[in-house]
């Protein structure tokens, strides 16, 4: 398989001077009545000027002579080459691709919308020019395909308490690294170097967004209740131990049960308790 090679072009300034001298010679030939020489010099002038080209910084020029790859000019400047070469300009600058969010299914089958931002540049001009039909369109299509594949490998989020499982929402660098690796492998055929690939948008699709929001809220309420009950049990246990150690009051099992019940209601309730003054005994 062919690879990129450097094409050595001649200095454009030297051949520009030669072309100007040829133009002057053409004029003098016609003035002197040597028309055949003037006609030949016109052809030479055309060939000299046609061979001039400019390569800007971070650009390249792929040179092809009658269907054969001659090489790539990567050094910026003013150059001249045989005008029979066809030229194809390819930018070597880093480019951004910010994709529109696409609708896919995650590992659990939930429809989600996900998008990415890709930073890439052409590394091998031969592959970019000849191994694919349109390397820019190739980048867009393959990035979309890689993103769809990645979304199917991970769930959007954890719902069953498996915190060790990697998810699209919380996977962070590990998910982004997997995405970058997948895109790099797909774009290698086109000579593209992937500088960075990251997920920049992720959300549930509109048809299930409301239901998932309620599910998240319910999970948050359950988690908060769990913490409240856990703290309340600890406080009740501490209260009973303190009362027993300091001999403030002796409680039988029935009174302890009543006290625990009252404390749990007070500590776990959604609203502030309303105090009731007991003017009689503890048994009334």
RODOTOR-587981 format. One record per residue (C-alpha): z, x, y; residue in three letters. Coordinates in steps of 0.05 Angstrom, whole numbers, padded with zeros to 5 digits, always signed. Example, Ala and Ser with C-alpha at 12.3 -4.5 7.8 and 13.67 -1.06 7.14 Angstrom:
// residues 2
+00156+00246-00090ALA/+00143+00273-00021SER/
***
This chain:
// residues 284
+00000+00000+00000UNK/-00018+00027+00068UNK/+00034+00042+00120UNK/+00034+00054+00195UNK/+00009+00121+00220UNK/+00004+00150+00290UNK/-00064+00151+00324UNK/-00075+00210+00370UNK/-00115+00188+00431UNK/-00143+00234+00484UNK/-00119+00237+00556UNK/-00148+00181+00597UNK/-00144+00220+00662UNK/-00191+00274+00636UNK/-00242+00224+00612UNK/-00236+00184+00676UNK/-00257+00246+00715UNK/-00314+00257+00666UNK/-00336+00184+00674UNK/-00336+00190+00750UNK/-00377+00253+00746UNK/-00426+00217+00699UNK/-00432+00161+00750UNK/-00448+00211+00804UNK/-00500+00244+00759UNK/-00530+00175+00745UNK/-00538+00162+00820UNK/-00571+00229+00833UNK/-00618+00219+00773UNK/-00644+00154+00802UNK/-00648+00184+00872UNK/-00688+00242+00843UNK/-00735+00195+00807UNK/-00713+00216+00737UNK/-00707+00145+00712UNK/-00702+00160+00637UNK/-00643+00206+00650UNK/-00610+00154+00694UNK/-00618+00101+00640UNK/-00586+00147+00589UNK/-00529+00164+00637UNK/-00516+00089+00648UNK/-00503+00081+00574UNK/-00458+00143+00575UNK/-00419+00113+00634UNK/-00408+00048+00597UNK/-00383+00084+00536UNK/-00336+00129+00576UNK/-00305+00071+00615UNK/-00301+00026+00553UNK/-00258+00078+00517UNK/-00203+00078+00570UNK/-00138+00040+00554UNK/-00067+00034+00579UNK/-00007+00031+00533UNK/+00056+00005+00569UNK/+00127+00024+00550UNK/+00151-00010+00486UNK/+00081-00031+00469UNK/+00032-00006+00416UNK/-00042-00008+00405UNK/-00068-00017+00334UNK/-00136+00017+00326UNK/-00189-00009+00277UNK/-00257+00023+00267UNK/-00307-00023+00232UNK/-00253-00055+00190UNK/-00216+00009+00173UNK/-00146+00021+00201UNK/-00146+00083+00243UNK/-00074+00086+00266UNK/-00027+00061+00320UNK/-00018+00088+00390UNK/+00056+00082+00407UNK/+00063+00133+00462UNK/+00057+00099+00529UNK/+00008+00124+00581UNK/-00066+00126+00600UNK/-00111+00143+00541UNK/-00183+00147+00518UNK/-00213+00138+00449UNK/-00281+00123+00419UNK/-00300+00055+00447UNK/-00323+00030+00379UNK/-00250+00021+00359UNK/-00225-00050+00364UNK/-00154-00054+00392UNK/-00097-00101+00379UNK/-00037-00098+00425UNK/+00032-00109+00392UNK/+00096-00110+00431UNK/+00154-00066+00406UNK/+00205-00099+00450UNK/+00266-00135+00422UNK/+00257-00211+00423UNK/+00303-00271+00419UNK/+00290-00332+00377UNK/+00338-00390+00392UNK/+00322-00444+00341UNK/+00329-00518+00352UNK/+00383-00547+00306UNK/+00353-00571+00240UNK/+00381-00625+00194UNK/+00399-00599+00124UNK/+00449-00614+00069UNK/+00508-00568+00057UNK/+00535-00548-00012UNK/+00571-00615-00019UNK/+00509-00655+00000UNK/+00534-00674+00069UNK/+00479-00677+00122UNK/+00492-00627+00178UNK/+00455-00599+00237UNK/+00452-00524+00243UNK/+00417-00474+00288UNK/+00412-00398+00294UNK/+00397-00344+00344UNK/+00355-00285+00320UNK/+00343-00218+00353UNK/+00283-00181+00323UNK/+00229-00129+00337UNK/+00166-00102+00304UNK/+00180-00038+00266UNK/+00117-00028+00225UNK/+00055-00047+00265UNK/+00008-00042+00204UNK/+00047-00094+00165UNK/+00053-00139+00227UNK/-00021-00135+00241UNK/-00051-00139+00171UNK/+00000-00161+00118UNK/+00012-00230+00150UNK/-00034-00277+00187UNK/+00009-00286+00249UNK/+00073-00246+00250UNK/+00106-00287+00306UNK/+00095-00353+00270UNK/+00117-00318+00205UNK/+00185-00301+00238UNK/+00196-00373+00258UNK/+00179-00404+00191UNK/+00218-00354+00149UNK/+00279-00357+00194UNK/+00279-00433+00185UNK/+00273-00426+00109UNK/+00330-00374+00106UNK/+00375-00419+00148UNK/+00362-00479+00102UNK/+00378-00437+00041UNK/+00443-00411+00071UNK/+00466-00481+00090UNK/+00459-00502+00017UNK/+00503-00445-00008UNK/+00567-00463+00030UNK/+00604-00527+00047UNK/+00612-00546+00120UNK/+00688-00545+00116UNK/+00747-00546+00068UNK/+00774-00614+00051UNK/+00810-00606-00015UNK/+00857-00550+00006UNK/+00815-00493-00023UNK/+00827-00447+00036UNK/+00800-00387-00001UNK/+00730-00417-00003UNK/+00681-00392+00050UNK/+00653-00447+00094UNK/+00598-00451+00146UNK/+00647-00469+00201UNK/+00700-00417+00186UNK/+00661-00364+00148UNK/+00649-00323+00211UNK/+00620-00254+00201UNK/+00612-00261+00126UNK/+00566-00321+00134UNK/+00527-00288+00190UNK/+00519-00224+00149UNK/+00491-00265+00091UNK/+00443-00299+00139UNK/+00420-00233+00169UNK/+00409-00204+00099UNK/+00368-00263+00077UNK/+00324-00263+00138UNK/+00315-00187+00135UNK/+00290-00191+00063UNK/+00241-00246+00081UNK/+00213-00210+00143UNK/+00207-00142+00111UNK/+00136-00159+00088UNK/+00115-00166+00161UNK/+00147-00101+00184UNK/+00200-00137+00224UNK/+00268-00107+00237UNK/+00324-00158+00244UNK/+00374-00133+00296UNK/+00421-00192+00293UNK/+00422-00262+00263UNK/+00479-00311+00278UNK/+00494-00385+00271UNK/+00499-00412+00342UNK/+00505-00487+00329UNK/+00535-00527+00272UNK/+00557-00600+00269UNK/+00555-00660+00223UNK/+00493-00703+00228UNK/+00499-00766+00272UNK/+00501-00815+00213UNK/+00566-00786+00185UNK/+00596-00753+00247UNK/+00642-00813+00261UNK/+00668-00818+00190UNK/+00681-00743+00186UNK/+00717-00745+00253UNK/+00764-00798+00226UNK/+00773-00757+00163UNK/+00792-00696+00204UNK/+00841-00737+00245UNK/+00872-00765+00181UNK/+00878-00695+00152UNK/+00911-00671+00217UNK/+00961-00729+00215UNK/+00978-00715+00142UNK/+00989-00641+00157UNK/+01032-00658+00217UNK/+01074-00707+00176UNK/+01083-00655+00122UNK/+01112-00606+00173UNK/+01156-00660+00203UNK/+01185-00681+00136UNK/+01194-00609+00115UNK/+01233-00594+00179UNK/+01273-00659+00174UNK/+01296-00643+00103UNK/+01318-00574+00125UNK/+01357-00604+00183UNK/+01391-00656+00140UNK/+01410-00603+00088UNK/+01438-00559+00143UNK/+01478-00617+00173UNK/+01510-00635+00106UNK/+01528-00562+00092UNK/+01559-00554+00161UNK/+01600-00618+00154UNK/+01624-00596+00085UNK/+01641-00524+00104UNK/+01679-00543+00167UNK/+01715-00601+00133UNK/+01697-00648+00189UNK/+01689-00707+00144UNK/+01689-00720+00069UNK/+01630-00760+00046UNK/+01620-00791-00022UNK/+01551-00797-00053UNK/+01539-00866-00025UNK/+01557-00845+00046UNK/+01515-00782+00040UNK/+01456-00825+00018UNK/+01465-00870+00078UNK/+01472-00811+00125UNK/+01410-00778+00097UNK/+01371-00842+00103UNK/+01391-00851+00176UNK/+01377-00779+00194UNK/+01308-00781+00161UNK/+01291-00844+00199UNK/+01312-00812+00265UNK/+01277-00746+00252UNK/+01212-00773+00222UNK/+01202-00834+00265UNK/+01143-00840+00312UNK/+01187-00868+00368UNK/+01253-00847+00397UNK/+01312-00882+00362UNK/+01353-00936+00397UNK/+01427-00918+00391UNK/+01476-00972+00367UNK/+01549-00965+00386UNK/+01595-00980+00327UNK/+01661-01005+00355UNK/+01692-01017+00286UNK/+01699-00973+00225UNK/+01645-00935+00188UNK/+01643-00991+00136UNK/+01624-01045+00186UNK/
***
